[in-house]
Protein backbone atom coordinates (compact mmCIF):
# COMPACT_ATOMS: atom_id res chain seq x y z
CA UNK A 1 0.00 0.00 0.00
CA UNK A 2 1.91 3.08 -1.18
CA UNK A 3 0.95 6.40 0.40
CA UNK A 4 1.12 9.67 -1.53
CA UNK A 5 1.01 13.24 -0.25
CA UNK A 6 -2.39 14.89 -0.64
CA UNK A 7 -0.40 17.83 -2.01
CA UNK A 8 0.55 15.81 -5.12
CA UNK A 9 -3.02 15.88 -6.44
CA UNK A 10 -4.49 18.91 -4.67
CA UNK A 11 -1.69 21.45 -4.16
CA UNK A 12 -3.94 24.51 -3.72
CA UNK A 13 -6.15 22.83 -1.14
CA UNK A 14 -3.12 21.40 0.66
CA UNK A 15 -1.48 24.82 0.73
CA UNK A 16 -4.53 26.31 2.44
CA UNK A 17 -5.47 23.40 4.68
CA UNK A 18 -2.31 21.69 5.91
CA UNK A 19 -2.28 21.95 9.68
CA UNK A 20 0.78 23.00 11.59
CA UNK A 21 1.44 23.57 15.26
CA UNK A 22 3.89 26.20 16.44
CA UNK A 23 5.88 25.56 19.58
CA UNK A 24 7.30 28.75 21.06
CA UNK A 25 10.39 29.08 23.29
CA UNK A 26 9.47 28.40 26.91
CA UNK A 27 6.47 26.26 25.97
CA UNK A 28 5.63 23.43 28.37
CA UNK A 29 5.45 21.09 25.36
CA UNK A 30 8.61 18.98 25.30
CA UNK A 31 9.56 19.93 21.75
CA UNK A 32 12.18 22.33 20.40
CA UNK A 33 10.69 25.65 19.29
CA UNK A 34 9.59 25.27 15.65
CA UNK A 35 6.63 24.93 13.32
CA UNK A 36 5.55 21.29 12.99
CA UNK A 37 3.65 20.59 9.77
CA UNK A 38 1.33 17.58 9.62
CA UNK A 39 1.43 16.57 5.93
CA UNK A 40 -1.38 14.15 5.08
CA UNK A 41 -0.83 11.15 2.86
CA UNK A 42 -3.30 8.57 1.56
CA UNK A 43 -3.15 5.18 -0.10
CA UNK A 44 -3.05 5.37 -3.89
CA UNK A 45 -4.01 1.74 -4.50
CA UNK A 46 -7.12 1.68 -6.73
CA UNK A 47 -10.16 0.27 -4.98
CA UNK A 48 -8.66 0.46 -1.48
CA UNK A 49 -10.95 1.83 1.21
CA UNK A 50 -8.68 1.63 4.26
CA UNK A 51 -9.94 4.92 5.74
CA UNK A 52 -6.54 5.81 7.11
CA UNK A 53 -4.19 8.72 6.87
CA UNK A 54 -0.45 8.88 7.40
CA UNK A 55 0.89 12.22 8.56
CA UNK A 56 4.53 13.06 8.00
CA UNK A 57 5.40 15.52 10.74
CA UNK A 58 8.07 17.89 9.48
CA UNK A 59 9.92 20.39 11.65
CA UNK A 60 10.83 23.85 10.37
CA UNK A 61 13.87 23.68 12.62
CA UNK A 62 15.40 20.42 11.40
CA UNK A 63 13.80 20.41 7.91
CA UNK A 64 13.21 16.67 8.23
CA UNK A 65 10.50 14.18 9.07
CA UNK A 66 10.39 13.83 12.84
CA UNK A 67 7.59 11.23 12.91
CA UNK A 68 4.98 9.50 10.78
CA UNK A 69 1.66 9.19 12.55
CA UNK A 70 -0.89 6.72 11.22
CA UNK A 71 -4.54 7.19 12.06
CA UNK A 72 -7.55 5.11 11.14
CA UNK A 73 -10.82 6.77 12.15
CA UNK A 74 -13.21 3.84 11.86
CA UNK A 75 -13.99 1.36 14.64
CA UNK A 76 -12.01 -1.83 15.21
CA UNK A 77 -14.73 -3.97 13.62
CA UNK A 78 -14.38 -2.01 10.37
CA UNK A 79 -10.65 -2.77 10.18
CA UNK A 80 -11.10 -6.42 11.12
CA UNK A 81 -13.63 -6.81 8.29
CA UNK A 82 -11.54 -4.73 5.86
CA UNK A 83 -8.42 -6.87 6.47
CA UNK A 84 -10.25 -10.21 6.11
CA UNK A 85 -7.50 -11.78 8.24
CA UNK A 86 -5.08 -10.86 10.99
CA UNK A 87 -7.49 -10.68 13.88
CA UNK A 88 -8.52 -8.05 16.35
CA UNK A 89 -4.96 -7.21 17.47
CA UNK A 90 -4.01 -6.21 13.93
CA UNK A 91 -7.27 -4.25 13.54
CA UNK A 92 -6.46 -2.35 16.75
CA UNK A 93 -3.11 -1.32 15.26
CA UNK A 94 -4.81 0.00 12.10
CA UNK A 95 -7.31 2.08 14.04
CA UNK A 96 -4.62 4.31 15.48
CA UNK A 97 -3.40 6.85 16.19
CA UNK A 98 0.04 5.31 16.33
CA UNK A 99 3.56 5.90 15.15
CA UNK A 100 3.97 4.03 11.89
CA UNK A 101 6.42 1.18 12.31
CA UNK A 102 9.18 1.25 9.74
CA UNK A 103 8.82 4.96 8.97
CA UNK A 104 11.41 7.59 9.82
CA UNK A 105 11.21 8.97 13.34
CA UNK A 106 13.35 10.85 15.81
CA UNK A 107 13.36 11.03 19.59
CA UNK A 108 10.57 13.63 19.22
CA UNK A 109 8.14 11.12 17.71
CA UNK A 110 6.34 10.09 20.94
CA UNK A 111 5.71 13.73 21.88
CA UNK A 112 4.44 14.49 18.36
CA UNK A 113 2.07 11.50 18.55
CA UNK A 114 0.76 12.84 21.86
CA UNK A 115 0.36 16.32 20.34
CA UNK A 116 -1.60 14.87 17.42
CA UNK A 117 -3.86 12.90 19.77
CA UNK A 118 -4.40 15.62 22.35
CA UNK A 119 -4.70 18.66 20.06
CA UNK A 120 -5.51 17.81 16.45
CA UNK A 121 -7.85 14.89 17.07
CA UNK A 122 -9.78 17.01 19.57
CA UNK A 123 -10.59 19.51 16.80
CA UNK A 124 -13.77 18.40 14.96
CA UNK A 125 -13.00 20.65 11.98
CA UNK A 126 -9.58 19.05 11.57
CA UNK A 127 -11.04 15.53 11.76
CA UNK A 128 -13.67 16.49 9.17
CA UNK A 129 -10.95 17.99 6.97
CA UNK A 130 -8.91 14.76 7.01
CA UNK A 131 -12.00 12.74 6.06
CA UNK A 132 -12.82 15.22 3.27
CA UNK A 133 -9.24 15.03 1.97
CA UNK A 134 -9.50 11.25 2.03
CA UNK A 135 -12.74 11.34 0.00
CA UNK A 136 -11.23 13.75 -2.57
CA UNK A 137 -8.11 11.60 -2.84
CA UNK A 138 -10.09 8.34 -3.22
CA UNK A 139 -12.33 9.91 -5.86
CA UNK A 140 -9.25 10.95 -7.81
CA UNK A 141 -7.52 7.55 -7.52
CA UNK A 142 -10.64 5.56 -8.33
CA UNK A 143 -11.54 7.76 -11.30
CA UNK A 144 -14.80 9.10 -9.92
CA UNK A 145 -13.57 12.58 -10.71
CA UNK A 146 -11.03 12.28 -13.48
CA UNK A 147 -10.67 16.06 -13.73
CA UNK A 148 -8.21 17.06 -11.00
CA UNK A 149 -9.00 20.75 -11.43
CA UNK A 150 -12.68 20.01 -10.78
CA UNK A 151 -11.80 18.08 -7.62
CA UNK A 152 -9.53 20.89 -6.48
CA UNK A 153 -12.34 23.44 -6.92
CA UNK A 154 -14.84 21.22 -5.11
CA UNK A 155 -12.38 20.85 -2.23
CA UNK A 156 -11.90 24.62 -2.06
CA UNK A 157 -15.64 25.26 -2.09
CA UNK A 158 -16.21 22.69 0.67
CA UNK A 159 -13.41 24.18 2.79
CA UNK A 160 -15.06 27.59 2.81
CA UNK A 161 -18.48 26.29 3.82
C-alpha angles and dihedrals in degrees: 000000000000117000122213130195114259085227091068092069102022108032097159094050091044091050091055099037109036107119122226133178121213119213112199127205110276093025116148088229108104095235131103113258108273145107111274113203119203103210111194122222130184137194113270096197108124113246095014116136101180094142093215136126130203115208120202105207109211125189122218087211100055097024090220141099108276096181144350112223119197119202130181112187101195125088124271092257090059092056094044090054093042092053095047088204140029099074135238095308091060091045090053089055091052093051093064155132092202141133107266110247113233095022125112115276140162133206086277093065098094092051091048090051089052091048091051092049098043100039114019098037089050090061110087092198091055092049090049090048093054091050091048091049089050091052092048091048094048091048090053095047095044093046097244088129108025092175106083092191090057091050091048091053092047090051091050092049092049092048092057095049 
